[in-house]
Amino acid sequence: MAWIPRKKRFNRCEPLHKIWPALQAWYRTPLGLALAHHERELVQTAVANLFGYFLVQIGWLDSADWLTSSRISQRVLIGFPGTEPEHHPISLIAEPHQLPLQSDSIDVVVLPHTLEFSHYPHEVLREVERVLIPEGHIVLLSFNPWSLWGARRYLPWKRLSPPWCARFLGTTRLKDWLALLGFEVLTSRGYCYHPPLQSEALLGRQGLWERVGQQVWPILGAANLLVARKRVTTLTPVRPRWAPSLVPAGLEPYQNRPRPRHG
């Protein structure tokens, strides 16, 4: 296998503008459609309870609008250079690790598997933290490396095709990254428990797989949803420590003098 730079060793995908169209094509397969069904429902539920003025989604995976349940009226979809979001009236083209957005200006950011396919996941998260307002929220979808889907990445004929070429990120790692940036994780949920097989008969029983998976092996879902809030560090005013007043030599402080006796 050709040598891969250290920074890209765990991400065998091509750059985002090249791999993302292939990922969108995979989402049109039976397995991708089944995954998108779960993810649309989860994202719709998550954003329905988040408020503000501006919502940004970085990357899109199918032609459906995943944000219709949001009460935030100003919604922006950011695509990557070389891709065109034709189905959305408000859009920007930008690299996710170099967002053309003002700091502390966005209320909610949605990342649908953007971190796994980016060669700069730490920079992407830092940019999200920068543009979010204090108490702003991030909704993050990620593939679970500790699942049957994660194991499939090691098949030799699947390593370079999406989504298997990506760097799957477990919830523990993501929580650590978010904590370092000052985020508080509010929700963590696994989903999509059926095997990664392109079988319509198997995928037709998604409801059964989900019920059994949530009860028997909840940590082994194919992917995870995280909702986190940007914490605000409050400054506690510190009272100045005044120096004790000076007393001339030979004189005792007033409070140490003996009290006069009456009567």
KOLKOL-89336 format. One line per 8 residues: their letters; for each residue x, y, z of C-alpha. Coordinates in Angstrom, 3 decimals, decimal comma. Example, Ala and Ser with C-alpha at 12.3 -4.5 7.8 and 13.67 -1.06 7.14 Angstrom:
BEGIN
as) 12,300 -4,500 7,800 | 13,670 -1,060 7,140
END
This chain:
BEGIN
mawiprkk) 0,000 0,000 0,000 | 1,259 3,461 -0,854 | 2,661 5,534 1,969 | 0,081 7,813 3,575 | 1,111 11,010 5,407 | 0,767 10,761 9,167 | -2,060 13,316 9,262 | -4,108 11,291 6,768
rfnrcepl) -3,161 7,791 7,899 | -6,523 7,033 9,484 | -8,490 8,776 6,741 | -7,953 7,051 3,403 | -10,510 9,169 1,584 | -9,722 11,767 -1,035 | -10,280 15,451 -0,166 | -13,835 16,487 0,643
hkiwpalq) -14,648 18,025 -2,716 | -13,753 14,718 -4,404 | -15,101 12,151 -1,938 | -18,353 13,900 -0,977 | -20,144 13,302 -4,328 | -19,235 9,603 -4,019 | -20,625 9,557 -0,473 | -23,845 11,156 -1,701
awyrtplg) -24,088 8,433 -4,351 | -23,637 5,781 -1,648 | -26,510 7,358 0,289 | -28,748 6,513 -2,681 | -28,062 2,772 -2,270 | -30,440 0,627 -0,148 | -28,018 0,654 2,783 | -27,447 4,394 2,497
lalahher) -31,183 5,099 2,276 | -31,780 3,052 5,430 | -29,101 5,025 7,278 | -30,427 8,359 6,000 | -33,908 7,451 7,266 | -32,586 7,149 10,834 | -30,420 10,243 10,586 | -33,127 12,533 9,218
elvqtava) -35,448 11,586 12,081 | -32,747 12,090 14,726 | -31,591 15,438 13,356 | -35,178 16,654 12,995 | -35,845 15,753 16,634 | -32,628 17,397 17,838 | -32,997 20,727 16,023 | -36,701 21,043 16,888
nlfgyflv) -35,724 21,821 20,495 | -32,948 24,311 19,704 | -33,608 28,013 19,308 | -31,882 31,082 17,958 | -31,544 33,216 14,842 | -29,052 31,367 12,616 | -28,579 27,634 11,922 | -25,779 26,269 9,736
qigwldsa) -25,452 22,767 8,285 | -21,987 21,912 6,961 | -22,403 19,333 4,206 | -25,533 17,504 2,988 | -25,991 13,830 2,178 | -29,208 13,577 0,175 | -31,742 15,820 -1,516 | -34,051 15,956 1,523
dwltssri) -34,110 18,911 3,887 | -33,127 17,633 7,348 | -33,903 20,942 9,081 | -37,610 21,477 8,381 | -38,555 20,910 12,038 | -36,291 23,729 13,234 | -37,928 26,934 14,486 | -34,879 28,911 13,374
sqrvligf) -35,856 30,802 10,236 | -32,371 31,701 8,963 | -30,856 28,386 7,848 | -27,663 28,185 5,794 | -26,314 25,110 4,025 | -22,553 25,104 3,446 | -21,225 23,005 0,592 | -17,659 22,182 -0,324
pgtepehh) -15,693 23,546 -3,309 | -16,588 21,504 -6,392 | -20,094 20,619 -5,170 | -23,330 22,505 -5,807 | -26,278 22,460 -3,343 | -28,981 22,963 -5,979 | -31,891 22,004 -3,723 | -31,320 24,713 -1,088
pisliaep) -32,067 28,413 -1,685 | -29,517 29,725 0,847 | -26,023 28,314 0,588 | -22,312 28,988 0,834 | -19,328 27,207 -0,658 | -16,424 26,906 1,781 | -13,923 24,602 3,396 | -15,278 23,428 6,786
hqlplqsd) -11,990 24,214 8,519 | -12,042 27,790 7,120 | -15,591 29,042 7,572 | -16,401 32,513 6,147 | -18,552 33,321 9,176 | -18,198 35,902 11,898 | -17,138 34,722 15,342 | -19,901 34,273 17,932
sidvvvlp) -22,640 34,649 15,315 | -24,297 31,216 14,856 | -26,781 29,549 17,221 | -26,720 25,942 15,934 | -24,264 24,021 13,722 | -25,090 20,600 12,240 | -22,215 18,330 11,139 | -23,502 15,243 9,249
htlefshy) -20,362 13,041 9,188 | -18,244 16,020 8,178 | -15,500 15,271 10,704 | -14,807 11,696 9,555 | -14,235 12,699 5,939 | -12,221 15,836 6,620 | -8,438 15,575 6,822 | -8,562 18,375 9,413
phevlrev) -11,195 17,308 11,985 | -9,647 19,253 14,871 | -9,591 22,436 12,818 | -13,231 21,903 11,817 | -14,291 21,647 15,456 | -12,266 24,716 16,376 | -13,979 26,671 13,609 | -17,382 25,517 14,831
ervlipeg) -16,498 26,613 18,368 | -15,356 29,977 17,023 | -18,539 30,791 15,096 | -20,980 29,535 17,752 | -22,417 32,032 20,198 | -22,054 31,338 23,931 | -24,586 28,633 24,828 | -24,812 27,710 21,127
hivllsfn) -25,277 24,057 20,118 | -23,584 21,562 17,844 | -25,417 18,520 16,398 | -22,906 15,925 15,268 | -23,319 12,611 13,421 | -20,421 10,139 13,411 | -19,800 6,524 12,414 | -18,986 4,150 15,265
pwslwgar) -15,646 2,290 14,886 | -16,741 -0,306 17,486 | -19,526 -1,827 15,401 | -20,051 -4,220 12,506 | -19,880 -1,192 10,247 | -16,538 -0,254 11,739 | -15,207 -3,780 11,199 | -16,208 -3,693 7,538
rylpwkrl) -13,659 -0,939 6,907 | -10,886 -3,551 7,040 | -12,114 -5,488 4,022 | -9,363 -4,948 1,422 | -11,762 -4,152 -1,440 | -13,679 -1,563 0,629 | -10,897 0,535 2,104 | -10,905 3,319 -0,460
sppwcarf) -14,653 3,651 -1,062 | -17,027 5,769 1,030 | -18,052 5,565 3,766 | -15,491 2,886 4,653 | -12,442 4,989 3,794 | -13,270 7,555 6,498 | -11,788 7,793 9,966 | -14,613 6,544 12,176
lgttrlkd) -14,720 8,467 15,463 | -16,024 6,879 18,660 | -18,119 8,809 21,152 | -15,376 8,752 23,815 | -12,890 10,421 21,486 | -15,441 12,983 20,323 | -16,461 13,801 23,891 | -12,805 14,383 24,768
wlallgfe) -12,342 16,705 21,789 | -15,514 18,620 22,650 | -14,552 18,909 26,329 | -11,187 20,417 25,387 | -13,030 23,093 23,415 | -15,373 23,857 26,287 | -18,477 21,958 25,148 | -20,910 20,144 27,401
vltsrgyc) -22,422 16,997 25,844 | -26,184 16,958 26,362 | -27,244 13,958 24,238 | -25,426 10,841 23,060 | -27,350 8,161 21,193 | -26,421 5,203 19,002 | -28,562 4,130 16,063 | -28,751 1,816 13,039
yhpplqse) -28,096 -1,682 14,411 | -28,576 -3,826 11,307 | -25,535 -5,369 9,545 | -23,944 -3,315 6,735 | -25,413 -5,397 3,918 | -27,131 -4,202 0,750 | -30,117 -6,516 1,307 | -33,569 -4,979 0,944
allgrqgl) -35,151 -7,951 2,753 | -32,827 -7,405 5,720 | -33,254 -3,643 5,669 | -37,030 -4,008 5,550 | -36,966 -5,041 9,221 | -35,223 -1,951 10,542 | -37,725 -1,475 13,347 | -36,932 -4,908 14,801
wervgqqv) -33,186 -4,334 14,543 | -33,490 -0,986 16,333 | -35,587 -2,345 19,199 | -33,291 -5,305 19,789 | -30,128 -3,222 19,390 | -31,200 -0,532 21,866 | -31,934 -3,200 24,483 | -29,156 -5,760 23,908
wpilgaan) -26,114 -3,889 22,515 | -26,806 -0,134 22,713 | -23,140 0,874 22,295 | -22,719 -1,090 19,039 | -24,861 1,031 16,735 | -23,446 1,838 13,320 | -23,371 5,553 14,130 | -23,907 8,030 16,939
llvarkrv) -25,671 11,329 17,451 | -24,130 13,898 19,792 | -25,675 17,196 20,843 | -23,358 19,518 22,771 | -23,574 23,070 24,127 | -20,822 25,668 24,113 | -20,265 26,517 27,740 | -19,681 30,047 28,951
ttltpvrp) -16,930 30,657 31,484 | -18,265 33,141 34,009 | -15,758 35,406 35,715 | -16,102 35,678 39,499 | -15,031 39,123 40,740 | -12,246 38,925 43,302 | -12,225 41,482 46,073 | -8,899 43,293 46,495
rwapslvp) -6,875 42,246 49,494 | -6,179 45,493 51,344 | -2,899 45,798 53,212 | -3,292 46,205 57,004 | -3,079 49,767 58,263 | 0,226 50,752 59,799 | 0,462 51,568 63,514 | 3,269 53,815 64,856
aglepyqn) 5,848 52,008 66,922 | 5,013 51,817 70,605 | 1,247 52,207 70,115 | -1,209 49,356 70,263 | -4,058 49,060 67,779 | -7,318 50,423 69,190 | -8,991 47,022 69,206 | -6,215 45,591 71,391
rprprhg) -6,444 48,246 74,106 | -8,110 47,216 77,381 | -11,655 48,454 77,698 | -12,332 51,008 80,492 | -14,337 49,759 83,431 | -17,448 51,672 84,510 | -18,768 51,967 88,029
END
